[in-house]
């Protein structure tokens, strides 16, 4: 959703729409970005992985 909003701002600017539409779309996009970061940081997530597991996608780094 946030990416769509910010891409819409770019499209509005390229189409030379009025400044008001671009400004409000930018403000809405920034609010959506802050909200999405807040939701990611507040998500209740637990993992049983530790630093001793190292990188599972690169097992050669643990050698």
N, C-alpha and C positions, 0 to 999 in steps of 0.2 A: 504494500500500500504506500509506504513512504517513498520507495523508488519510483512508483508510478506518479506520485505527486511532484517529485522533483524533476522527473522527465517532462511532465506537463509544463512546468515552468520554462524549461528550455524550448519546448515547442511554441509556447506563447510568445517568448522573446523573439524567436525566429519568424513568427507570423506577424510581428510588429503590432501585437495587441496593445490596448491601453495600459498605461503604467499601473493603474489601480488593480486590474486583474492579476498582473504579474506580481505585484507587491503582496496581495492577499494570498495568492497561491504559495509564494515563498514563505510567508509567515506560517501558513498552515502546514507546509512541509517541514519547517523547523520544529514546530510543536509535535508533529507526528514522529520525527526523528528522536526527540527527547523522550517521548512516551515509549517508543520501542526499546530504547536503551534502558529505560527504567524497568520495563517488563522483563528484559533479559537478565538484568542484575538482581531483580527481586524473585526470580523463579526459584522454587524449592527444588534443588537438584543435588543429589548426592552420588558419589562415585566411590567404588572400592579400589580404584587405581591409586598407586603411589609413585613417587619419583623413581623407585627402584624398578618399576615396570618399564621405564624409559619410553622410547618412541616405538609404538607397535607397528607403524607403517614403515619403519626403517630398522629392522632388527640388527643390521650390521653396525649400528651406532653403539650398541651395548657391548660390543666385543673389544 
